[in-house]
């Protein structure tokens, strides 16, 4: 399958390497934002056609699939154009910056008859994915509570500083917490959709580099609730160091705890562990795992997406990814308005994601 890659920044280069490893996939073309990245792409992948405009890449009828790794605000534009050009699309998370943009991507996929799949690669992890298997096996009974915590160094700026520009990033909640919303909703899918959430956060402006940052929370906690009383706590701090991720799941008859630590998020040499206290067991056991980390998950994602495109079935559908975007938007609104927010996953994009329940403390 001939792939075109749109975006050759730091993460885009990892995507390029992952495509190049996949049996049956060919990295045939790369679209680059600048001449600097174009030169780097030519040197590393001399067999690929290098484009400075993604539209010319899409004009190549021999390209069957497009992997889109661009700043968040461009996801809708590039994704819709790729689908309209008759390409299968792997689109990096977050799917888009609004419900309406998600809807336009889904509609474009429906019109084209091509596959749109969203890059929530945590599901493909030997570590985070194994939690879902254990829950589905009934190893801890019915899920009741989840705690997700990420303590890490500040986000990288991104090309042109896009990750620190609200108009281009959307919010920092759409960067990594979108993965955590996806994980918890996937683990708890037997409960249906969550009903509401509340958010707390603060920021340390001016930290690191001297300039003031956008008013986005680098310390964030959200509490998401289900109608039956089940709930999940998601916490992220970008004011930390290294990259330390913890996930704990409590069920009616057992519990799971897992952690991952590395000098940075993209290391291939992390430390990690997964332990479970199963239904009826007296003690917790440690589960053996294969290599874990986002680079390994990316390799697996690109391996599986070729088969997904050929079969016409997404790994993570636009409809699922849309709900995760709406949770992020609701968390942003809850934080800004100091309110608990009712989650609305319907098709009315004008409502975005939420309506207020009440102000905390009332």
C-alpha positions in Angstrom: 0.0 0.0 0.0 1.4 3.3 -1.1 1.4 5.9 1.8 1.7 9.7 1.7 2.7 11.4 4.9 1.6 14.9 5.6 3.8 16.5 8.2 7.5 15.9 8.9 8.0 17.5 12.2 9.4 15.6 15.2 6.4 13.3 15.6 5.9 13.1 11.8 9.4 11.7 11.4 8.6 8.9 13.9 5.5 8.2 11.7 7.7 8.0 8.6 10.1 5.5 10.3 7.1 3.4 11.4 5.6 3.3 7.9 9.0 2.3 6.5 9.1 -0.7 8.8 5.7 -2.1 7.8 5.6 -5.1 5.4 3.3 -4.3 2.5 3.6 -0.5 3.0 5.6 2.0 1.0 6.3 5.5 2.1 5.9 7.0 -1.4 5.5 10.7 -0.7 6.0 13.3 2.1 4.6 16.8 2.4 6.8 19.2 4.4 6.0 22.6 5.8 9.4 24.1 5.3 12.4 23.7 3.1 14.4 22.7 6.1 12.1 19.7 6.8 11.9 19.0 3.1 15.7 18.7 2.9 15.7 16.3 5.9 13.0 14.2 4.3 14.9 14.0 1.0 18.1 12.9 2.9 16.4 10.3 5.0 13.9 8.9 2.4 15.4 9.6 -1.0 12.9 7.2 -2.7 9.9 9.3 -1.6 8.5 12.2 -3.6 8.8 15.4 -1.5 6.1 18.0 -1.7 5.9 21.5 -0.2 2.0 21.5 -0.5 -0.1 18.7 0.7 -2.5 19.3 -2.1 0.0 18.2 -4.7 0.6 15.0 -2.8 -3.1 14.3 -2.8 -3.2 14.8 -6.6 -1.0 11.7 -6.9 -3.5 9.0 -7.8 -1.1 6.2 -6.9 -1.2 7.2 -3.3 -3.7 4.9 -1.5 -3.5 6.1 2.1 -2.5 9.3 3.8 -1.0 9.6 7.3 -1.7 13.1 8.7 0.6 14.5 11.4 0.1 18.2 11.4 -0.8 20.8 14.1 -4.3 20.3 15.5 -6.0 23.2 13.8 -5.2 21.7 10.4 -6.6 18.2 11.0 -10.0 19.0 9.6 -8.7 20.8 6.5 -6.2 18.2 5.5 -8.3 15.2 6.5 -11.4 16.3 4.6 -9.2 17.0 1.5 -7.5 13.6 1.7 -10.8 11.8 2.0 -12.3 13.8 -0.9 -9.2 12.8 -3.0 -10.1 9.2 -2.4 -7.5 8.3 0.2 -7.8 6.2 3.3 -6.8 8.4 6.3 -4.9 7.9 9.5 -5.4 11.1 11.4 -3.4 11.9 14.5 -5.3 12.8 17.7 -7.1 15.0 18.6 -9.5 14.3 15.7 -10.3 18.1 15.5 -10.9 21.1 17.6 -14.7 21.2 17.6 -17.8 19.0 17.3 -18.6 20.6 13.9 -15.1 19.8 12.6 -15.4 16.2 13.7 -18.8 16.0 12.0 -17.3 17.3 8.7 -14.6 14.7 8.8 -17.1 11.9 9.4 -19.3 13.1 6.6 -16.3 13.3 4.3 -15.4 9.7 5.1 -19.0 8.6 4.5 -19.0 10.4 1.1 -15.7 8.9 0.0 -16.3 5.4 1.1 -12.7 5.4 2.5 -11.6 4.6 6.0 -11.0 7.3 8.5 -9.2 6.1 11.7 -7.9 8.2 14.5 -4.5 7.8 16.2 -5.4 6.8 19.8 -2.6 4.4 19.8 -2.7 3.7 23.6 -5.3 1.0 22.8 -2.6 -0.9 20.9 -0.1 -0.9 23.8 1.0 -4.2 25.4 0.5 -2.3 28.7 -2.5 0.0 28.4 -4.3 -2.3 26.0 -3.8 -5.3 28.4 -6.0 -3.5 31.0 -8.9 -3.7 28.6 -8.4 -7.4 28.1 -8.3 -8.0 31.8 -11.5 -6.0 32.4 -13.3 -7.8 29.5 -12.2 -11.2 31.0 -14.0 -10.2 34.3 -10.7 -10.4 36.2 -11.7 -7.5 38.5 -15.5 -7.6 38.2 -17.5 -4.5 37.1 -15.4 -1.3 36.8 -16.2 1.2 39.5 -13.3 3.7 39.6 -10.3 4.8 37.5 -7.4 7.1 38.4 -5.1 8.3 35.6 -2.1 10.5 36.4 0.6 12.0 34.2 3.5 14.0 35.7 5.8 15.2 32.9 8.1 17.9 31.6 6.4 20.8 29.7 5.1 20.2 26.2 7.5 20.8 23.3 6.8 24.1 21.4 6.1 22.4 18.1 6.9 24.0 14.7 6.5 27.7 14.9 5.4 27.4 18.6 1.9 26.0 17.6 1.5 24.0 20.7 1.5 27.2 22.8 -1.0 29.0 20.5 -4.6 28.4 21.6 -5.9 29.0 18.1 -3.7 26.2 16.7 -3.5 23.7 19.6 -7.1 24.2 20.8 -6.1 23.5 24.3 -3.6 21.4 26.2 -6.4 19.2 27.3 -6.7 18.1 23.6 -3.0 17.2 23.6 -2.5 14.3 26.0 -5.6 14.1 28.3 -7.6 13.2 25.1 -5.8 9.9 25.3 -6.8 9.4 28.9 -10.5 10.2 28.1 -10.3 7.6 25.4 -8.7 5.0 27.6 -11.1 5.3 30.5 -14.2 5.4 28.2 -12.9 2.3 26.4 -12.3 0.5 29.7 -15.7 1.5 31.0 -17.6 1.0 27.7 -19.9 -1.6 29.3 -21.3 1.3 31.4 -22.2 3.4 28.4 -21.3 7.1 28.0 -20.3 9.2 31.0 -22.9 11.7 32.2 -20.9 14.7 33.5 -17.5 16.1 34.4 -15.9 18.8 36.5 -12.4 20.3 36.1 -9.9 22.0 38.3 -6.6 23.6 37.1 -4.0 26.3 37.3 -1.1 27.6 35.3 2.4 29.0 35.9 2.7 31.6 33.2 6.1 32.8 32.1 7.8 29.6 33.1 10.6 28.3 30.9 11.9 30.7 28.2 10.8 34.0 29.6 7.7 34.7 27.5 4.2 34.5 28.8 2.3 31.4 27.8 -1.3 31.2 26.7 -3.8 31.0 29.6 -3.9 27.2 29.5 -3.7 25.0 32.6 -0.5 23.1 32.9 -1.9 21.5 36.1 -5.3 19.9 35.4 -7.6 17.5 37.2 -11.0 16.3 35.8 -13.6 14.1 37.5 -15.9 12.2 35.1 -19.0 10.5 36.4 -21.3 7.8 35.0 -25.0 7.5 35.8 -24.5 4.5 38.1 -22.1 6.3 40.4 -18.9 5.0 38.7 -16.3 7.7 38.2 -12.8 8.5 36.9 -10.2 11.0 37.9 -7.8 12.3 35.2 -4.8 14.4 36.3 -2.0 15.9 34.3 0.8 18.2 35.3 3.1 19.7 32.7 5.1 21.4 35.4 7.0 18.3 36.3 10.1 16.5 35.0 10.7 13.4 33.0 7.6 11.4 32.0 5.7 9.4 34.7 2.3 7.8 33.9 0.1 5.9 36.4 -3.2 4.2 35.9 -5.3 2.5 38.6 -8.6 0.7 38.0 -10.8 -0.6 40.8 -13.6 -3.1 40.1 -16.3 -4.8 42.2 -14.0 -7.8 42.7 -10.4 -6.7 42.2 -8.1 -4.0 41.0 -5.3 -3.1 38.6 -2.3 -0.8 39.0 0.2 0.0 36.3 2.9 2.7 35.8 5.3 3.8 33.1 8.4 6.0 33.6 11.0 7.3 31.3 13.5 10.2 30.9 11.1 11.4 28.2 7.9 10.3 26.5 9.6 8.9 23.4 12.2 6.7 25.0 12.6 3.1 23.9 14.1 2.3 27.3 11.4 3.0 29.9 10.7 1.3 33.2 7.1 0.0 33.6 5.0 -2.6 35.5 1.4 -3.9 35.5 0.0 -5.6 38.6 -3.5 -7.0 39.3 -5.3 -8.4 42.2 -7.8 -10.7 40.6 -11.3 -11.7 41.7 -10.8 -14.1 44.7 -7.0 -13.8 44.9 -5.3 -13.1 48.2 -2.4 -11.2 46.6 -1.6 -9.1 43.6 0.4 -10.6 40.8 2.7 -8.9 38.3 1.9 -9.5 34.6 4.7 -9.9 32.1 4.6 -7.4 29.3 6.3 -6.7 26.0 8.0 -3.5 25.1 5.8 -0.5 26.1 5.9 3.2 25.1 4.4 5.5 22.4 7.1 4.6 19.9 6.3 0.9 20.1 2.6 1.7 20.0 3.1 3.8 16.9 4.9 0.9 15.2 2.0 -1.3 16.0 -0.6 1.2 14.8 1.1 1.5 11.4 1.3 -2.2 11.1 -2.4 -2.7 11.9 -3.7 0.3 9.9 -2.6 -1.3 6.6 -4.9 -4.3 7.3 -7.6 -1.9 8.6 -7.6 0.0 5.3 -7.7 -3.1 3.2 -10.6 -4.5 5.2 -12.5 -1.2 5.2 -12.7 -1.0 9.0 -11.1 1.7 11.2 -9.1 0.8 14.3 -10.7 3.8 16.2 -13.7 5.3 14.4 -14.4 8.9 13.9 -17.6 8.5 16.0 -15.6 7.3 19.0 -12.9 9.9 18.6 -15.5 12.6 18.4 -16.8 11.8 21.9 -13.2 12.1 23.3 -12.9 15.6 21.7 -16.3 16.6 23.2 -15.0 15.5 26.7 -12.0 17.7 26.3 -14.1 20.6 25.2 -16.4 20.0 28.2 -13.4 19.9 30.5 -12.2 23.2 29.1 -15.6 24.8 29.6 -15.9 23.4 33.1 -12.6 24.8 34.0 -13.3 28.2 32.5 -16.9 28.5 34.0 -16.2 26.8 37.3 -19.1 24.5 36.7 -19.9 20.8 36.5 -20.9 20.1 32.9 -23.4 17.7 31.5 -21.9 15.7 28.6 -24.0 15.7 25.4 -22.7 13.3 22.8 -25.6 13.9 20.3 -25.3 15.2 16.8 -26.0 18.8 17.6 -22.6 20.3 17.0 -23.8 23.8 17.9 -24.1 22.7 21.5 -20.5 21.6 21.4 -20.4 19.1 24.2 -22.1 20.4 27.3 -24.6 22.4 29.3 -23.9 23.4 32.8 -25.3 21.5 35.7 -24.4 23.8 38.6 -21.6 25.9 39.9 -19.4 24.1 42.4 -20.3 25.1 45.9 -23.9 26.1 45.2 
